[in-house]
Amino acid sequence: MIGRIAGIILHRARDHVLIDVRGVGYVVHVSERTAAGLPPAGQAVALYTDLLVREDLLQLFGFPTLLEKEWHRLLTSVQGVGAKVSLAILGTLGAEGLGRAIALGDWSSVRRAQGVGPKLAQRIVLELKDKAPGIMALGGNLTVDAGDAGAPMIAADATAADAPAKSPPASARAGAAPSATATAEALSALGHLGYAASEAAAAVAEMQARDPGADTPTLIRAALKSLAPKG
């Protein structure tokens, strides 16, 4: 499994990028959101990748963070969601927006992605509702270190556990939003307090929908208030 590509951008398009890795060019399919955040041709880039293998086809799909790659894997586990539909959803909502939509049961937001009808959007939310908190808890610190463009490809089945321990340079952190880290920290705190993952995720997502920039203490306080017994 090719788990990461690092090299020099030769060409950028709306839905893919051509990366030179020591003289070999790799076409990596990406979401429009990821493509918009890439540096211009001639500059270094690194992306985590997922390799799709079919009898007559090999395709690489690229992601700026392991967090987004994990969402891609989860999405494509749903019947009717292929790699391109997954990229469309991630391109429309982003990793954090997708997590909030699923936690809140907001299938209409998922439906906004190209190629996703109402039945498929509802299926995605229903099937992933109990799995989403685990991905949301990964946080936004699973980022790509794009500092060494000449680094060889890592042929590995990268998972969240493979995330680099050191923090990458700021220029390489396009996919790591502070709100993702706050979400992970709030979910961890609520889990330690004994709340179920799904109800904690819904409470945190509800607060973030109102205030996307809320920090960890704010999320925890709001979630506790929402989860407190009524009456």
C-alpha positions in Angstrom: 0.0 0.0 0.0 1.4 3.4 -1.0 0.6 5.5 2.1 2.4 8.8 1.4 3.7 10.7 -1.6 6.3 13.5 -1.2 7.8 15.4 -4.2 7.5 18.4 -6.5 4.3 19.5 -8.1 4.5 19.4 -11.9 0.9 20.2 -12.7 -2.2 21.1 -10.7 -5.8 20.7 -11.8 -9.2 21.0 -10.1 -9.4 17.4 -9.1 -5.9 16.0 -9.3 -2.2 16.8 -9.1 0.9 15.5 -10.8 3.8 15.0 -8.4 7.4 14.2 -9.4 9.0 11.8 -7.0 12.7 11.4 -8.0 11.9 11.4 -11.7 8.6 9.4 -11.6 5.4 11.3 -12.0 2.4 10.2 -9.9 -1.2 11.4 -10.7 -2.9 11.8 -7.3 -6.7 12.5 -7.3 -7.8 15.1 -4.6 -10.9 16.9 -3.5 -11.4 20.5 -4.8 -10.8 21.7 -1.3 -7.4 20.0 -1.1 -6.5 21.1 -4.6 -7.2 24.7 -3.7 -4.9 24.5 -0.7 -1.9 23.1 -2.6 1.2 25.2 -3.4 1.8 26.2 -7.0 3.7 24.0 -9.6 7.4 23.8 -8.9 7.0 23.7 -5.1 7.2 20.8 -2.7 4.2 18.9 -1.5 3.3 15.8 0.6 0.0 14.0 0.7 -1.1 10.9 2.5 -2.6 8.5 -0.1 -5.0 5.7 -0.5 -4.4 3.3 -3.4 -7.5 2.0 -5.3 -6.7 -1.3 -7.0 -9.0 -2.8 -9.7 -8.4 -5.4 -12.3 -7.8 -2.7 -15.0 -7.1 0.4 -12.9 -4.7 1.8 -10.3 -5.6 5.2 -8.8 -4.1 7.2 -6.0 -6.2 9.5 -3.8 -4.5 12.1 -1.8 -5.3 13.8 1.6 -3.5 16.6 3.5 -4.0 14.9 6.9 -4.4 11.4 8.2 -7.6 12.6 9.8 -9.1 13.2 6.4 -7.7 9.9 5.1 -9.5 8.1 7.9 -12.7 9.9 7.0 -12.2 8.7 3.4 -11.8 5.1 4.5 -14.9 5.4 6.7 -17.0 6.9 3.9 -16.0 4.3 1.3 -17.1 1.6 3.7 -20.7 2.7 3.0 -22.4 0.9 0.1 -22.8 3.3 -2.8 -19.9 5.6 -1.8 -16.9 5.2 -4.1 -13.7 7.1 -3.9 -14.9 10.0 -6.1 -18.1 10.5 -4.1 -16.0 10.5 -0.9 -13.8 13.2 -2.3 -16.8 15.2 -3.3 -18.2 15.0 0.3 -14.9 15.9 1.9 -14.4 18.7 -0.7 -17.8 20.1 0.2 -17.8 19.8 4.0 -14.2 19.2 5.0 -13.3 16.6 7.7 -14.7 18.7 10.6 -17.9 19.7 8.8 -18.5 16.1 7.9 -18.0 15.0 11.5 -20.5 17.6 12.7 -23.1 16.7 10.1 -23.0 13.0 11.0 -23.0 13.6 14.7 -26.1 15.8 14.4 -27.8 13.6 11.9 -27.7 16.4 9.3 -28.0 14.4 6.1 -29.1 17.5 4.2 -25.5 18.9 4.5 -24.1 15.7 3.2 -26.5 15.8 0.3 -24.9 19.1 -0.9 -22.0 17.1 -2.3 -22.1 16.4 -6.0 -23.3 12.9 -6.8 -25.0 12.4 -3.4 -28.8 12.0 -3.4 -31.1 12.1 -0.4 -31.2 8.3 0.1 -27.4 8.0 0.0 -26.9 11.0 2.3 -29.3 9.4 4.9 -27.6 6.1 4.6 -24.2 7.7 5.2 -25.4 9.5 8.4 -27.2 6.4 9.7 -24.4 3.9 9.1 -21.6 6.2 10.4 -23.3 7.8 13.4 -21.8 5.3 15.9 -18.4 5.2 14.1 -17.9 9.0 13.6 -17.0 9.8 17.2 -13.9 7.6 16.9 -12.6 9.6 13.9 -13.6 12.9 15.4 -11.5 12.0 18.5 -8.3 11.7 16.3 -8.0 15.4 16.4 -6.4 17.9 14.0 -2.8 17.1 14.9 -2.4 14.3 12.3 -0.6 16.4 9.7 1.8 15.9 6.8 5.4 17.0 7.1 6.1 18.4 3.6 9.5 19.7 4.5 11.5 17.1 2.6 10.3 16.9 -1.0 13.0 14.4 -1.9 11.9 11.9 0.6 11.0 8.5 -0.8 7.4 7.3 -0.9 6.4 5.3 2.2 4.9 2.1 1.0 2.8 1.4 4.1 -0.8 1.1 5.2 -0.7 4.3 7.2 -3.2 4.7 10.0 -3.8 7.2 12.7 -1.2 5.4 14.8 1.5 6.2 12.2 1.2 10.0 12.6 4.5 11.7 13.0 5.3 12.8 16.5 6.9 16.1 15.6 4.9 19.1 14.5 5.3 20.0 10.8 6.1 23.5 9.7 3.2 26.0 9.6 3.2 25.9 5.7 2.5 22.2 5.8 -0.5 22.4 8.2 -3.2 23.5 5.8 -5.5 20.7 7.0 -5.0 21.0 10.7 -7.7 23.3 12.1 -7.6 24.2 15.8 -11.3 23.3 16.1 -10.4 19.6 15.2 -8.0 19.5 18.1 -10.6 21.1 20.4 -13.1 18.5 19.4 -10.8 15.7 20.2 -9.9 17.1 23.6 -13.5 17.7 24.5 -14.6 14.2 23.4 -11.7 12.7 25.4 -12.8 14.7 28.5 -16.4 13.8 28.2 -15.5 10.1 27.6 -13.5 10.1 30.9 -16.6 11.5 32.6 -18.6 8.5 31.4 -20.6 9.9 28.6 -21.3 7.7 25.6 -19.3 8.6 22.5 -22.3 9.3 20.2 -24.1 11.6 22.7 -20.9 13.4 23.5 -20.1 13.9 19.8 -23.6 15.3 19.2 -23.3 17.7 22.1 -19.9 19.0 20.9 -21.0 19.2 17.3 -24.1 21.2 18.3 -21.9 23.8 20.0 -19.4 23.9 17.2 -22.3 24.5 14.7 -23.1 27.6 16.7 -19.5 28.7 17.3 -17.0 27.0 15.0 -14.1 28.7 16.8 -15.0 27.5 20.3 -12.0 26.3 22.3 -11.8 23.1 24.4 -13.1 24.5 27.7 -16.0 26.2 26.0 -16.9 23.0 24.2 -16.8 21.0 27.4 -18.9 23.4 29.3 -21.5 23.7 26.6 -21.6 19.9 26.1 -22.0 19.3 29.9 -24.9 21.8 29.9 -26.6 20.1 27.0 -26.1 16.6 28.4 -27.3 17.5 31.9 -30.6 15.9 32.9 -33.6 18.2 32.1 -36.2 19.1 34.5 
